[in-house]
């Protein structure tokens, strides 16, 4: 399961509305090689599911990830922090052994 905080849900809804995206669009999350800790998160809106996709819905938000990425994202929470010291969207990932200082990448 991948979870979505209330703050992330609110921000995702605002972005979807600003970009004029309909209800058929969902959030696609993946893990790619890169970043200072070795693995990085990637997140975007999408409207086409792939064959090996894992589909979840939490807090009224549909989250889709490929099977390989899901192995790294299991029980992760997508959150959002705003304000002067906010870091935007971030992932609270219990599988990460370490993360970089900016929180953009991680290692397992």
N, C-alpha and C positions, 0 to 999 in steps of 0.2 A: 504494500500500500504506500502511496505517496499522499501526504497531507498538505492542506492549504490553510494558512492562518486567515483570520478575518481581515487583517490589514492587507495581505496579499490579494485576497479576493476583491476588496474594494478598489485597489489600484488596477488590477486586471480588468475589472468592469469599466473603469474610467478610460483606460487605453483602448479597449475594444470599441467603446462609444466614440472616442475621438477619431479613431481610424475607420469608422463606419463598417465594422465587421459584424456580420450576423451571428445568430446563435449556432450556426453550423461550424463555426471556428472554435477550436479547442487549443489548449496550451500544450505544445510539444516540448518536452525536456529531454536532453541527452547529455552524455558524458563523452568528451573527446580528449585525446592526448594533447598535452600542452600546459602552459602555465608554469609558474616557478615550483609548484609541488608535484607536477607530473600529470594531473588530470584536471580538466576544466569543465564547468557547466555551460550548457547552451540552452537557451530558452527562446521560443518564438510562437506565434500563432500559426496554425495549420488547419486545413479542412479535409485532408486526405489521410486516412489510416493505411498503414502498410501491413503486410502479411504477418510479421512477427511482433507487431505492436502489443504492448500491455496497456490496458485501458483502465483508468481509475476515476472515480468521482468522489470528491470530498468537499464539503462546505458549498455545494452547488457549482463547483468548478470541475470540468472534465480535464484530466491530465493524461497525456499519452506519451509513452516512452518505448524505445525499442528494447528487446529482450536483453541485449548486452549491457545497455545503460542501466536497466532495472536492477541488475545484480549489484551495482554501486549505489543505487538510489533507494533501496528497500528501507522503509520506515523513515524516510526523509521528509522534513516539513519545509515547504516553500513559504517564506515570510517576506515582509516588506518593512523597511525602516525609513521613515522620512525625517524631515527637519534638518537643522544645520549640521548635525553630526550623523545623519542617516546615511546608510550605505545602499539604499535602493532595495531591489530584490536580492535575497540571499537564501542559501539552503542550510538548514540545521540538519546535518547529516551524521547520524550516530555511527556510521560505518567508516568515517574518515579518521585515520590514525593521526593525521596532522593536516593543518591548513596553512596557507601562506598568510602573511600579514594583512593583505587586502581582502582576504576571504573569497577571492575569485577562483582559486584552485585548491586541490586537496590531494592527499595520497592515502592509500589503504594498506 
